[in-house]
Amino acid sequence: MPSPAPTRRTVLGHLAAAPLALSVPVSLPLSLPVPRARSAGLPSPAGAASVAPVLNDAGRMSPTRVARHVLVPSEPGEARVARLRAELKAAAAEGRPVAVGVARHSMGGQSLVPEGVALTLEGGGVEIDTAARRYRAAAGTRWRQVIPALDAAGLSPAVMQSNNDFGIGSTFCVNAHGWAVPCGPFGTTVRHLRLLLADGTLVACSPTEEPELFAHAMGGYGLFGLVVDLELDAVPNRALAPDLARLPADGFADAFLRTVRTPEVAMAYGRLSVSRSRFLEEAVLVAFRARTGPVPPPEAASLPWLQRLIYRGQTGSEAGKRLRWLAETQVAPHLAPGRVARNALLNVSAAVLANRDPARVDILHEYFLPPEGLAAFLAACRTILPAAGGELLNVTLRHVEADPIACLAYAPQARIAAVMSFSHDRTPEADAAMGAMTRRLIEAAIGLGGSFYLPYRTQAHPDQVRRAYPRADAFAALKRRYDPDLRFRNGLWDAYFAQA
Ligand SMILES: Cc1cc2nc3c(=O)[nH]c(=O)nc-3n(C[C@H](O)[C@H](O)[C@H](O)COP(=O)(O)OP(=O)(O)OC[C@H]3O[C@@H](n4cnc5c(N)ncnc54)[C@H](O)[C@@H]3O)c2cc1C
């Protein structure tokens, strides 16, 4: 992607967009340095690694000794399928479980299994059908590879997370959502995919072809099969211009719903103050509206060091939190006239705000609330968080349209998502306190008809998973039918479903 020197106008545009980047608390080195076997030849993947490596995921709270870690390169078409099949066959011969990963930004061992085979998928090229606004890519392809390819064709991903680090297959497996509006989760933009089942059968899936498998693989954390490649919707890349409005947090849901249903609004999010003096009481609503005329280049965000300084400066500092809120609400609006490309807003790495302090942990939480329940949830948070001593660095609010497909749907109806980022000491005591607080927050969300997101720490009580995801037991039962030997296993299965 070309990256010309930023002009004053583009710097202003990115500063206006900076609250977005500030919103996405980020991780973290993803795995310990380990010996990795590159899956280079068939048919002997098992012999490739001699030392049992220890892998980790974002947050570095899930160190897991695996039997071997295999990097699976992206190869054209059927060679990729043959290689993946050989890895599955070798694991079966050894009686080992398999867990697949791409960026391993999940935070609770969702991409890892003890004493198993960890497959890390690499990305490949992107085939674009510009007229149909569709593209196809291997599951290990990352958003930072997809966006430049689409950009050259005047297109942009329809739905993705707020960072470009993740794999597209994993995005389907967690059924991620983004901040483009009005949109359902990522799975609703998947037209077709190929899934390799535990017995080596390759199945073509879509909402209409093998719909049962599609619905269980979507947000199914790789437990039904290995996603090989996907065909996805794209949308035109656009020039967008931001505007910001301040409002009381209790009035946010109504204003947000009106905003996301305004036709020219293409992307939108909210943010809440986290300083003690206005804890979760003030909100800012940022909407990016489509503009006619040329689309600016997809430059990377300007002044990442400033975004980072302001964001990380909040840790343990009331003054830092106030300064950050001032930057969001008072400074950014005056810098708002910039136009920015949709692709530039999406092409942001999580590394910009990453925690680099080995003594601390950044942990994400996410709760999905019926819009009419948001104010009550925030009221509950105002009680629960200070009592638990949680160091809250950020709350971003997003809108997710209803997901009628996924078995484990976190948004069976339209929801407002509250994405929270906490920082805590890297100690067992702090982790236990975070777990207790997490269960209280989940209880508050469930009590209001909401749910919580599954790619983060697995600190929920299994009963809470069943109440938030009423089809959880049916999900586990069907998984056992498709995969009776539990070839595909990971930390999410072990924590929440293994006993079902
Ligand atoms: C900083 C940060 C920002 C985030 N922002 C957002 C956001 O804006 N919106 C949102 O919805 N989520 C967000 N998340 C959560 C994120 O979407 C998930 O953690 C996602 O899993 C990350 O992708 P990954 O490539 O790291 O997946 P991994 O952690 O590598 O894998 C995730 C899951 O998918 C499975 N899997 C991966 N690839 C395959 C495959 N090919 N076949 C079968 N199974 C597979 C894995 O086994 C695992 O269960 C964020 C997380 C972080 C850390």
The ligand as an ORCA input file, in Angstrom:
! r2SCAN-3c Opt
* xyz 0 1
  C      -6.441     -5.742     20.350
  C      -7.612     -6.542     19.995
  C      -8.649     -5.929     19.311
  C      -9.792     -6.653     18.981
  N     -10.802     -6.038     18.333
  C     -11.906     -6.742     18.030
  C     -12.981     -6.123     17.319
  O     -12.920     -4.955     16.952
  N     -14.077     -6.868     17.057
  C     -14.164     -8.183     17.424
  O     -15.188     -8.801     17.159
  N     -13.152     -8.792     18.050
  C     -12.038     -8.107     18.367
  N     -11.019     -8.734     19.008
  C     -11.099    -10.187     19.239
  C     -10.556    -10.890     17.997
  O     -11.472    -10.762     16.934
  C     -10.344    -12.384     18.273
  O      -9.471    -12.553     19.355
  C      -9.806    -13.124     17.050
  O      -9.716    -14.455     17.388
  C      -8.477    -12.658     16.645
  O      -8.041    -13.280     15.435
  P      -6.759    -14.209     15.456
  O      -6.259    -14.367     14.071
  O      -5.809    -13.721     16.469
  O      -7.441    -15.560     15.958
  P      -6.798    -16.774     16.776
  O      -6.708    -16.372     18.206
  O      -5.564    -17.244     16.117
  O      -7.978    -17.855     16.603
  C      -9.253    -17.585     17.121
  C     -10.125    -18.839     17.111
  O     -10.375    -19.246     15.775
  C      -9.901    -20.576     15.561
  N      -9.346    -20.602     14.208
  C      -8.500    -19.705     13.664
  N      -8.293    -19.985     12.349
  C      -9.008    -21.095     12.085
  C      -9.219    -21.869     10.918
  N      -8.660    -21.561      9.747
  N     -10.009    -22.951     11.003
  C     -10.598    -23.287     12.167
  N     -10.447    -22.580     13.302
  C      -9.665    -21.496     13.263
  C      -8.876    -20.805     16.647
  O      -8.719    -22.189     16.932
  C      -9.477    -20.038     17.801
  O     -10.464    -20.791     18.441
  C      -9.877     -8.031     19.344
  C      -8.829     -8.642     20.030
  C      -7.702     -7.915     20.360
  C      -6.617     -8.593     21.115
*
